[in-house]
């Protein structure tokens, strides 16, 4: 199973690559070209960086990537990667993939960014690896238009927002599973196993 991590050039991907590689049969690759990144069995949009810069790196392959997701290409978007699955962000210019309708806005809290452990409420993202507490590191959150696509919620200082969204084989998570101990790694493994079967 080819698992391709699309690198927008933003930061350290080591822990995510390590977590993905623990899945049985996963051949993990890193690709900086958004079109070449689509030559894969599973696409991963990592969670480090700023929306504007990442959207600019995504732009040359944006339409092709959206078409691939619509056609069924499995995709895991983590933190910023989840935000790129939405339409636009207050963090920066550029367009996301628009796979999920909605906008990314600043976290409405006194303490921003949210860094550390927090709950996932009503987690329905993956039946095989349900999560309760995970690691977050973010200042912006997704405001989903269709609540039916939200498969997990979380609350930080009174601001309730999607912890995870899913439609078909496309899953976005606001938290960092690769930094969420053994349960987070199991979550990554379960997603890859589910979409490869």
Secondary structure, DSSP 8 states (H G I E B T S, - for coil): -EEEEE--S-S--HHHHHHHHTSTT-EEEEESSTTGGGSSSEEEE-S-S-HHHHHHHHGGGHHHHHHHHHTT-EEEEETHHHHHTSSEETTBSS----SS-EEEEE--SSS-SEEEEEE-BS--S-GGG--SEEEEEESEEEEES-GGGEEEEEEETTEEEEEEEEETTEEEESS-GGGSHHHHHHHHHHHHHHHH-
